[in-house]
C-alpha cells in the first residue's frame, strides 16, 4: 500500500501550475489543479447553489502568485468588489485555469 501512496504523492507533487494573464486587471494568476479539499473549502460558508458565488470563491481560493502564495487576501470587501467583475471574464478565467488532463496523459 505504501508504494501506491508514494506514487500518488509523487504524481501530485509534479503537477504544474497554469498561468493565466488577466490583462484587463494586470493580474498574472497561477492555478494548480483543484482537488477535493479545495472544492470543499471553496463551498464552505457560501451558498453553493449560487454559481456566481462559487466562481468568486474559487477564484479567491485558487489564484496564486508565481511563488505559490495566495494572490488574493480574502475579505468581505474583496468579495463585494469581485461581484463587479464581468461574468464573462470570470468564466474565461475559470476556463483558462483548467488543467489540461488530456495533454498530461500523453506524456
C-alpha positions as CSV (number, residue, x, y, z in Angstrom):
1,X,0.0,0.0,0.0
2,X,2.8,2.4,0.7
3,X,4.1,2.0,-2.9
4,X,0.7,3.2,-4.1
5,X,0.7,6.2,-1.8
6,X,4.3,7.1,-2.8
7,X,3.3,7.0,-6.5
8,X,0.2,9.2,-5.8
9,X,2.2,11.7,-3.8
10,X,4.9,11.9,-6.5
11,X,2.3,12.5,-9.2
12,X,0.6,15.2,-7.1
13,X,3.8,17.0,-6.4
14,X,4.7,17.1,-10.0
15,X,1.6,18.8,-11.2
16,X,2.4,22.2,-12.7
17,X,0.6,25.4,-12.1
18,X,-1.1,27.0,-15.1
19,X,-0.5,30.7,-15.8
20,X,-3.5,32.9,-16.7
21,X,-2.8,36.5,-17.8
22,X,-5.8,38.7,-16.9
23,X,-4.7,41.8,-18.9
24,X,-7.9,43.7,-18.0
25,X,-6.7,43.9,-14.4
26,X,-3.0,43.5,-14.9
27,X,-3.0,40.2,-13.0
28,X,-0.7,37.2,-13.5
29,X,-2.6,34.4,-11.9
30,X,-1.4,30.8,-11.4
31,X,-3.6,27.8,-10.7
32,X,-2.8,24.3,-9.6
33,X,-5.4,21.6,-10.3
34,X,-8.3,21.8,-7.9
35,X,-8.5,18.8,-5.5
36,X,-11.4,17.7,-3.4
37,X,-10.1,19.6,-0.3
38,X,-10.1,22.8,-2.4
39,X,-13.6,22.1,-3.6
40,X,-14.9,21.8,-0.1
41,X,-13.1,24.9,1.1
42,X,-14.4,26.9,-1.8
43,X,-18.0,25.9,-0.9
44,X,-17.7,26.4,2.8
45,X,-19.6,29.4,4.1
46,X,-21.3,30.3,0.8
47,X,-24.5,29.5,-1.0
48,X,-23.1,26.6,-3.1
49,X,-26.2,26.7,-5.3
50,X,-25.2,30.2,-6.5
51,X,-22.9,29.7,-9.4
52,X,-21.5,33.3,-9.2
53,X,-20.7,32.9,-5.5
54,X,-18.9,29.6,-6.3
55,X,-16.9,31.2,-9.1
56,X,-15.9,34.1,-7.0
57,X,-14.9,31.9,-4.0
58,X,-13.0,29.6,-6.3
59,X,-11.0,32.5,-7.8
60,X,-10.2,33.9,-4.4
61,X,-9.2,30.4,-3.1
62,X,-7.3,29.0,-6.1
63,X,-5.5,32.0,-7.6
64,X,-1.8,32.1,-6.7
65,X,1.3,34.2,-7.4
66,X,4.1,32.6,-9.3
67,X,5.8,31.6,-6.0
68,X,2.6,29.7,-5.0
69,X,1.4,32.1,-2.3
70,X,-2.2,33.3,-2.4
71,X,-2.9,36.1,-4.9
72,X,-5.9,37.4,-3.0
73,X,-6.4,38.2,0.7
74,X,-10.0,37.1,1.3
75,X,-12.1,39.8,2.9
76,X,-15.8,40.9,2.7
77,X,-14.7,44.0,0.8
78,X,-12.9,41.9,-1.8
79,X,-15.9,39.6,-2.2
80,X,-18.1,42.6,-2.8
81,X,-15.7,44.0,-5.4
82,X,-15.4,40.6,-7.1
83,X,-19.1,40.6,-7.7
84,X,-18.5,43.6,-10.0
85,X,-16.1,41.6,-12.2
86,X,-17.8,40.9,-15.6
87,X,-19.3,37.5,-15.6
88,X,-17.8,36.6,-19.0
89,X,-14.3,37.5,-17.6
90,X,-14.9,35.2,-14.6
91,X,-16.0,32.4,-16.9
92,X,-12.9,33.0,-19.1
93,X,-10.5,32.8,-16.1
94,X,-12.3,29.6,-15.0
95,X,-11.8,28.0,-18.4
96,X,-8.2,29.2,-18.8
97,X,-7.2,28.0,-15.4
98,X,-8.4,24.4,-16.0
99,X,-5.6,21.8,-16.0
100,X,-5.2,20.1,-19.4
101,X,-5.5,16.4,-18.3
102,X,-5.5,15.2,-21.9
103,X,-2.1,16.7,-22.5
104,X,-0.7,15.3,-19.2
105,X,-1.9,11.8,-20.0
106,X,0.1,11.8,-23.3
107,X,3.4,12.3,-21.5
